[in-house]
Amino acid sequence: MPDAPLQIIVDSREQAPYAFASFNVEVVRAGLRTGDYSLPGLETLVAVERKALDDLIGCLTVGRGRFERELDRARGMTCFAVVVEASMEDVSRHRYTSRMNPHAAMQSVLAFQVRYGMPFVWAGSRRGGEYVTFWMLQKFRREHEARQAEAQAVVDHKQPAAQERRGEVHQ
């Protein structure tokens, strides 16, 4: 029996959403407070912020304040990443339309990684970004479910001992 599709929330404001056509995904469009992609019921724990290169550079210049507020909101999440649809070489070769200096752009990205404690994943391309986004969310869901099962097993194991101490176990 094949796995059920991974439900991925795509922020309703996302202008160029991934289609996830090569993945077993059910896309749900909804407003997200932080990030562009998340998982139903886990929106406060995990998110991915997608950035095309020109968009990223805009977030380091004129949109810097808004972007930093988003990174600050994401700080409390268990798992958050900025997935960049470009490479570091694209930045160093100034393959974007802004006049921002490539060194200044990379210094800003590195400062944000340190300041906010989250990775910027250089996915190389849009297709790479879609791949990283899917698998990051898929792995987070699996890890989260495993942690939930472990926690439930601890509770289930402790429950009979507590009942026995209270004299509630009947044979």
Beta strands, then each sheet from edge to edge (+ up, - down):
strand 1: 6-11
strand 2: 25-30
strand 3: 37-38
strand 4: 46-51
strand 5: 79-84
strand 6: 120-122
sheet 1: 2+ 1+ 3-
sheet 2: 4+ 5+ 6+
end
